[in-house]
């Protein structure tokens, strides 16, 4: 099985290096937010009570990293639909290759892609915007990004193979992702000090809020149970569910 | 190599149930080249996808390549090759990469996969294309690449789904040659679907005719053609002797379906070749001059017409439930 995972991973890696446009396409949105929206928040964060601790870059950069995984890895199902139309999926499914490896090889590459983009964004934030974050915190933050990317990519593949429609797939994703983005406090943190209580309550129910908060805590270097526990548990549970869904879909006979 | 009993598949979608395949029995012996002939939507591809582990049958059982289809799908996968109707190459991949990946997924080492890929490239006229992206290949080349991928692990049983659909006549003839050679030189057992009568006729030892999810006939192309009552004969005459000739023909032993159109008399007779001398003598005896004569062996199109009451073309235009794609 690890051999199969590696073979699929390497195939997708070769393909993505042949056409490296994905890096720029996927990173463009978070990058624009960092450059064109971040500076706007600088004074606001400094002068408004109710923001989480830390300066604007410590609040904003980790959230954008989460956004990379959240959005970038959610649309990978498109590539799978193309493979499905080309008959590539069917061709691979007739071989003895492990069905789980067909999923994991792809998902691991997506995680790697998200990591590369996250590192690019962090580097830019450090160099251009004076982001200060402990190395350990950044490393933990990247682990979170990788796990979140695994989660979103698995779910994306499962959804794409279930819908098998190039129209329904992005429509559904957009319908889900925009509220998730707003409700997880990526752009503006949803805290008791800033949000009305009903909005705050809804944002607590959104699992990604907790992931964003854990990411922010690790960028502040707060490695306490209190700061990281909920986010980690939520993320691990999400990842397990998504990978389970993905492998089940890949195993199913007529997927 | 293949033994299937009562293999069936139902599809349900939006509250409607379609019986795509209604219980087929298939036996294919080692070294045979068997064709699965039927119109689009008859259940050919669905049957093929069941036999290749891609689709779980809703009823029935089968052993494929010596392994039980339901209990040991992995064993089946290791022993068979499958070339799908639409192929299965990624446009942005290089030919060599696809071959290597395919070989390695079957458990070959990198070196073995390369050696085998080179061997197949040689056999299938793909040599020198290793660095090309598959999207830059011609239709015929891509089809041969699909076949190379299906053969990379040297399987003893290979399934082809509509191998020549969409190819130009030259590529088609070329591909037939490759398929014949596979059997002749490598002893591969082949099972192919086609909706071309001439293809089934030209390639196959034995043909299974499928219509609306059921096998309606089975036999060698010649045996199937023999089920159409005999050869067709057409003789051309002077217009004023047509009636007299028709009388002679009707008296001929075994002649039937006699019809007269303008200056020709058409009829069927069990053996055209042996009936002709007799006919000539009978016409001579009555002093009826004959201008031309044609004898044609029945085609599989005649067979399909006899078996189902429709020509293959009618069957396709008749709006059969499109279950092949499902």
Interface residues (C-beta under 8 A of the other chain):
Chain A: X4 X7 X11 X14 X15 X18 X19 X83 X86 X87 X88 X89 X90 X91 X92 X93 X94 X95 X96 X97 X253 X254
Chain B: X52 X53 X54 X55 X56 X74 X77 X78 X80 X82 X84 X86 X87 X88 X89 X90 X91 X92 X93 X97 X101 X102 X104 X105 X106 X107 X149
